[in-house]
């Protein structure tokens, strides 16, 4: 749908930009929000424990 709207409004370049933005923006917003929360609450023992457990799980 975003490609169609982007094409109608801006041609091929508009469709490309709309598709890239619709794909990248949600992940970018989520990652920035999580980064801010981790930076703000990173000193809490519960957050440290969760971070340690996730790190072991992801390695």
C-alpha positions in Angstrom: 0.0 0.0 0.0 2.8 2.4 0.9 4.4 1.8 -2.5 1.2 2.6 -4.3 0.6 5.8 -2.4 4.3 6.9 -2.8 4.1 6.2 -6.6 0.9 8.2 -6.9 2.4 11.2 -5.0 6.1 11.1 -6.1 6.5 8.6 -8.9 9.2 6.0 -8.7 11.4 7.9 -6.3 8.4 8.5 -4.0 7.4 4.8 -4.1 11.0 3.8 -3.2 11.3 6.3 -0.4 7.8 5.4 1.0 8.7 1.7 1.0 12.1 2.2 2.7 10.5 4.5 5.3 7.6 2.2 6.0 10.1 -0.7 6.4 12.8 1.0 8.5 10.9 3.5 10.6 9.0 1.1 13.0 12.2 -0.8 13.8 14.2 2.4 14.2 11.6 3.9 16.6 11.4 0.8 18.7 15.2 0.4 19.0 15.6 4.1 19.9 12.9 3.8 22.6 14.4 0.6 24.0 17.9 2.3 24.0 16.6 5.3 25.9 14.8 3.1 28.5 17.9 0.9 29.0 20.1 4.0 29.4 17.6 5.5 31.9 16.9 2.4 33.9 20.1 0.4 33.3 21.3 0.8 36.9 18.3 -1.0 38.4 19.1 -4.6 39.6 16.1 -6.0 37.7 17.3 -4.5 34.5 20.8 -5.6 35.0 19.6 -9.2 35.6 17.4 -9.1 32.5 20.2 -7.7 30.4 22.6 -10.4 31.6 20.0 -13.2 30.9 19.3 -11.9 27.4 23.0 -11.6 26.7 23.5 -15.2 27.6 20.5 -16.3 25.5 21.6 -14.3 22.4 25.2 -15.5 22.4 
